[in-house]
Amino acid sequence: LAALAAMPARASAPEVFGLGSEDAALVNASSARASGVAAAFYNPAGLARLETRETTFGLLGFASRLRAGDEPQPIVEPFGVIVGAATPVPFGGVLARRIYVGVALYVVPDSVVRVIARKPEQPFFPYYDNRTQRLVVLPSLAVRIGWGFSAGIAINYLAGLNGQVFTAEGYTRAVEPRVDEAIFATAKIHAGLLWRSPSDRFAASLVYRQRFSVPFNTDSRNRVGGEPINIRIDAEGLFTPDEIVVGGAVRVVPRLRVSADLTASLWSQWRGPFVLVDSDLPIIGPLSAPPPTLAYKDTVSLRAGVEYEHPVDGFCALRARAGYGFETSPIPAESEQHGTRLLDGTKHFLGLGFGLRLSRGALGLRVDGHGQLHVVEGGGTVLSAGFSLTVER
């Protein structure tokens, strides 16, 4: 079973569905418009848009109608909580309104991370399967440089597992194990640049998201009856490729803003969603089970969104948002010829959302909700929905 196990590609809920209802309604076309807490994911330089402190709380849920033939492909534990805060650092002098910090978290209610292994011949959708089942921690920092430019960096932080298990017959002839496993930090960067015109009518962005994965390596050394039974497991879970995003945003009229993102994802770097198992068994001796190797394809994603704000009176405004995007598939068409059943297709994204902004003096409140539909060609649909509450003060 260990030799046949496969590990799906996993990233996180922000990569798949978005971080916060404002940007998810725009199908994540937000690298040039995101600000505050959400900027930690979309473009850390967007923190420099902040005019005041803000705190965000939100909920995100999703449901799958993906199918492999007649077999449904559900998303396990399809629920998460979004929390975060961002603020200008209250320096004075030349540093006044120059430095901004924030943190965004996506929290799975009952686990930090969950790994599900599958056999290669079992059909599943790597893009969606179990991708939302990990804690996301994104601390961020931005600097307003001047001339309309700002720069920012965020750290995509989690942990990996590495170690050994030793098992041998003890003094009483019972099998006695000794486990030495270490949870170590793994951290990758999100870095971004943002330029805004003096009136903030135009904005342009460039973002780099570093390849991210959580290594899992365990070397099991066992001796029973004087014979060695050794197994080494090497896996790379929660994989997200290097991504480069170019984006823009423009206010067509004072209350109508359009944004768009073009993203290149380097999936060709991926080793695949399979576990490598090496073993040393009695009689048989050394035995290696190399995983299937496929030529995964780099992908391109284009997303666009529109946002309209309608003031009701001096302290209340309504907002409507919509978006569309598509993304090509990293899975080669000949995957089944290699004994695997990795399912995918070109994905189309549709988003819709509404918001309410209230302000009174120095205190502001934003309430936003959204729905997002993913249509996978030849595979089915995935629906996500959520809301977020943001306090400005």
Residue pairs with C-beta under 8 A, 6 or more apart in sequence:
1 119
2 231
2 233
2 275
2 277
3 277
3 279
3 289
4 119
4 120
4 121
4 289
5 117
5 118
5 119
5 274
5 275
5 277
6 117
6 118
6 119
6 120
6 122
6 273
6 274
6 275
6 291
6 340
7 115
7 116
7 117
7 118
7 216
7 235
7 236
7 237
7 273
7 274
7 275
8 116
8 118
8 124
8 126
8 129
8 130
8 131
8 273
9 126
9 127
9 129
9 131
9 239
9 270
9 273
10 115
10 129
10 130
10 131
10 133
10 134
10 214
10 237
10 238
10 239
11 131
11 212
11 238
11 239
11 240
12 106
12 131
12 132
12 134
12 136
12 238
12 240
13 19
13 60
13 62
13 80
13 106
13 131
13 132
13 136
14 41
14 106
14 136
15 131
15 240
16 127
16 128
16 131
16 132
17 24
17 60
17 62
17 132
17 372
17 384
18 24
18 27
18 28
18 370
18 372
18 384
19 37
19 38
19 40
19 41
19 42
19 82
19 104
19 106
20 37
20 38
20 56
20 58
20 82
20 368
20 388
21 58
21 353
21 355
21 368
21 369
21 370
21 386
21 387
21 388
22 30
22 38
22 321
22 353
22 355
22 366
22 368
22 370
22 388
23 30
23 34
23 38
23 42
24 60
24 351
24 353
24 370
24 372
24 384
24 386
25 305
25 321
25 322
25 323
25 351
25 352
25 353
25 354
25 368
25 370
25 371
25 372
26 33
26 259
26 303
26 305
26 306
26 307
26 321
26 322
26 323
26 351
26 353
27 303
27 304
27 305
27 323
27 324
27 325
27 349
27 350
27 351
27 372
28 42
28 261
28 303
28 323
28 325
28 349
29 247
29 259
29 260
29 261
29 303
29 304
29 305
29 323
29 325
30 38
30 42
30 43
30 247
30 259
30 261
30 305
31 42
31 43
31 46
31 192
31 205
31 207
31 245
31 246
31 247
31 261
32 43
32 194
32 203
32 204
32 205
32 247
32 248
32 249
32 259
32 261
33 46
33 203
33 249
33 257
33 259
33 307
34 41
34 42
34 43
34 46
35 46
35 47
35 49
35 50
36 46
36 47
36 49
36 50
36 54
36 56
36 84
36 86
36 102
36 390
37 54
37 55
37 56
37 84
37 85
37 86
37 102
37 103
37 104
37 390
38 46
38 56
38 84
38 104
39 45
39 46
39 47
39 49
39 86
39 102
39 140
39 142
39 152
40 47
40 84
40 86
40 102
40 103
40 104
40 138
40 139
40 140
40 154
40 190
41 104
41 138
41 154
41 190
42 207
43 152
43 190
43 192
43 194
43 205
43 207
43 245
43 247
44 140
44 141
44 142
44 152
44 153
44 154
44 190
44 191
44 192
45 142
45 150
45 151
45 152
45 192
45 193
45 194
45 205
46 142
46 150
46 152
46 192
46 194
46 205
47 86
47 100
47 101
47 102
47 140
47 141
47 142
47 150
47 152
48 100
48 142
48 143
48 144
48 150
48 152
48 194
49 196
50 86
50 87
50 88
50 100
51 88
52 87
52 88
52 362
52 364
52 392
52 393
53 85
53 86
53 87
53 88
53 392
53 393
54 85
54 86
54 87
54 390
54 391
54 392
54 393
55 84
55 85
55 390
55 391
55 393
56 82
56 83
56 84
56 85
56 104
56 388
56 389
56 390
56 391
57 81
57 82
57 83
57 388
57 389
58 81
58 82
58 83
58 386
58 387
58 388
58 389
59 79
59 80
59 81
59 82
59 386
59 387
59 388
60 79
60 80
60 81
60 82
60 106
60 384
60 385
60 386
61 78
61 79
61 80
61 384
61 385
61 386
62 75
62 78
62 79
62 132
62 382
62 383
62 384
62 385
63 75
63 78
63 382
63 383
63 384
64 72
64 73
64 74
64 75
64 78
64 128
64 380
64 381
64 382
65 72
65 380
65 381
65 382
65 383
66 72
66 73
66 125
66 128
66 343
66 376
66 379
66 380
66 381
66 382
67 73
67 379
67 380
68 123
68 124
68 125
68 341
68 343
68 379
69 123
71 123
73 123
73 124
73 125
73 128
73 129
73 343
73 380
75 128
75 129
75 130
75 132
75 382
76 114
76 116
76 130
76 133
77 108
77 109
77 110
77 111
77 114
77 132
77 133
78 132
79 108
79 109
80 106
80 107
80 108
80 109
80 132
81 106
81 107
81 109
82 104
82 105
82 106
82 107
82 386
82 388
83 104
83 105
83 107
84 102
84 103
84 104
84 105
85 102
85 103
86 100
86 101
86 102
86 103
86 140
87 100
87 101
87 102
88 97
88 99
88 100
89 95
89 98
89 99
89 100
89 101
91 98
91 99
97 144
98 143
98 144
99 141
99 142
99 143
99 144
100 141
100 142
100 143
100 144
100 152
101 139
101 140
101 141
101 142
102 139
102 140
102 142
103 137
103 138
103 139
103 140
104 136
104 138
104 140
105 135
105 136
105 137
105 138
106 135
106 136
107 135
108 114
108 132
108 133
108 134
108 135
111 133
112 134
112 135
113 133
113 134
113 135
113 158
113 214
113 238
114 130
114 133
114 134
115 130
115 216
115 237
116 129
116 130
116 133
117 275
118 124
118 129
120 274
120 291
120 292
120 339
120 340
120 341
121 339
121 340
121 341
122 341
123 341
123 343
124 341
124 342
124 343
125 342
125 343
125 344
125 376
125 379
126 273
126 331
126 342
126 343
126 344
127 329
127 330
127 344
127 347
127 376
128 382
131 238
134 158
134 214
134 238
135 158
136 156
136 158
137 155
137 156
137 157
137 158
138 154
138 155
138 156
138 157
138 190
139 154
139 155
139 157
140 152
140 153
140 154
140 155
140 190
141 152
141 153
141 154
142 150
142 151
142 152
142 153
143 150
143 151
143 152
144 150
145 151
148 195
148 196
148 197
148 198
149 193
149 194
149 195
150 193
150 194
150 196
151 191
151 192
151 193
151 194
152 191
152 192
152 194
153 189
153 190
153 191
153 192
154 189
154 190
154 191
155 187
155 188
155 189
155 190
156 187
156 188
156 189
156 190
156 209
156 210
156 212
157 185
157 186
157 187
158 185
158 186
158 187
158 214
158 238
159 183
159 184
159 185
159 186
159 214
160 183
160 184
160 185
160 186
160 214
160 215
160 216
160 217
161 181
161 182
161 183
161 184
161 214
161 215
161 216
161 217
161 218
162 181
162 182
162 184
162 215
162 216
162 217
162 218
163 179
163 180
163 181
163 182
163 217
163 218
163 219
164 179
164 180
164 181
164 218
164 219
164 220
164 221
165 177
165 178
165 179
165 180
165 181
165 218
165 219
165 220
165 221
165 222
166 177
166 178
166 179
166 180
166 221
166 222
167 175
167 176
167 177
167 178
167 220
167 221
167 222
167 223
167 224
168 175
168 176
168 222
168 223
168 224
169 175
169 176
169 223
169 224
169 225
170 176
175 224
181 218
186 212
186 213
186 214
186 215
188 209
188 210
188 211
188 212
189 208
189 209
189 210
190 207
190 208
190 209
190 210
191 207
191 208
191 210
192 205
192 206
192 207
192 208
193 205
193 206
193 207
194 203
194 204
194 205
195 203
195 204
195 205
196 202
196 203
197 203
200 251
201 250
201 251
202 248
202 249
202 250
202 251
203 248
203 249
203 250
204 247
204 248
204 249
205 245
205 246
205 247
205 248
206 244
206 245
206 246
206 247
207 243
207 244
207 245
207 247
208 242
208 243
208 244
208 245
209 240
209 242
209 243
209 245
210 242
211 239
211 240
211 241
211 242
211 266
211 269
212 238
212 239
212 240
213 236
213 237
213 238
213 239
213 240
214 236
214 237
214 238
215 235
215 236
216 233
216 234
216 235
216 236
216 237
217 232
217 233
217 234
217 235
218 232
218 233
219 230
219 232
220 230
220 231
220 232
220 233
221 228
221 230
222 228
222 229
222 230
222 231
223 229
227 282
228 280
228 281
228 282
229 279
229 280
229 281
229 282
230 279
230 280
230 281
231 277
231 278
231 279
231 280
232 277
232 278
232 279
233 275
233 276
233 277
234 275
234 276
234 277
234 278
235 274
235 275
235 276
236 271
239 270
239 273
241 265
241 266
241 267
241 269
241 270
241 298
241 330
242 265
242 266
242 269
243 263
243 264
243 265
243 266
244 263
244 264
245 261
245 262
245 263
246 261
246 262
247 259
247 260
247 261
247 262
248 259
248 260
249 257
249 258
249 259
249 260
250 257
250 258
250 259
251 257
252 258
255 308
255 309
255 310
255 311
256 306
256 307
256 308
256 309
257 306
257 307
257 308
258 304
258 305
258 306
258 307
259 304
259 305
259 306
259 307
260 302
260 303
260 304
260 305
261 301
261 302
261 303
261 304
261 325
262 300
262 301
262 302
263 300
263 301
263 302
263 303
263 327
264 298
264 299
264 300
265 298
265 299
265 300
265 301
265 330
266 298
267 296
267 297
267 298
267 299
267 330
268 295
268 296
268 297
268 298
270 296
270 330
272 291
272 292
272 293
272 294
272 296
273 342
274 291
274 292
275 291
276 289
276 290
276 291
277 288
277 289
278 286
278 287
278 288
278 289
279 286
279 287
279 288
279 289
280 286
280 287
281 287
292 338
292 339
292 340
293 338
294 331
294 332
294 334
294 335
294 338
294 340
294 342
295 332
296 330
296 331
296 332
297 328
297 329
297 330
297 331
297 332
298 330
299 327
299 328
299 329
299 330
300 327
300 328
301 325
301 326
301 327
301 328
302 325
302 326
303 323
303 324
303 325
303 326
303 349
304 323
304 324
304 325
305 321
305 322
305 323
305 324
305 351
306 321
306 322
306 323
307 319
307 320
307 321
308 319
308 320
308 321
309 317
309 318
309 319
309 357
310 317
310 318
310 319
310 320
311 317
312 318
315 358
315 359
315 360
316 356
316 357
316 358
316 359
317 356
317 357
318 354
318 355
318 356
318 357
319 354
319 355
319 356
319 357
319 368
320 353
320 354
320 355
321 351
321 352
321 353
321 354
321 355
321 370
322 351
322 352
322 353
323 349
323 350
323 351
323 352
324 348
324 349
324 350
324 351
325 348
325 349
326 346
326 347
326 348
326 349
327 346
327 347
327 349
328 346
329 344
329 345
329 346
329 347
330 344
331 342
331 343
331 344
335 341
335 342
343 379
344 376
344 379
345 376
345 377
345 378
345 379
346 376
346 377
347 374
347 375
347 376
347 377
348 374
348 375
348 377
349 372
349 373
349 374
349 375
350 372
350 373
350 375
351 370
351 371
351 372
351 373
352 370
352 371
352 372
353 368
353 369
353 370
353 371
354 368
354 369
354 370
355 366
355 367
355 368
355 369
356 366
356 367
356 368
357 364
357 365
357 366
357 367
358 364
358 365
358 366
359 365
359 392
362 393
363 391
363 392
363 393
364 391
364 392
364 393
365 389
365 390
365 391
365 392
366 388
366 389
366 390
366 392
367 387
367 388
367 389
367 390
368 387
368 388
368 390
369 385
369 386
369 387
370 385
370 386
370 387
371 383
371 384
371 385
372 383
372 384
372 385
373 381
373 382
373 383
374 381
374 382
374 383
374 384
375 381
376 382
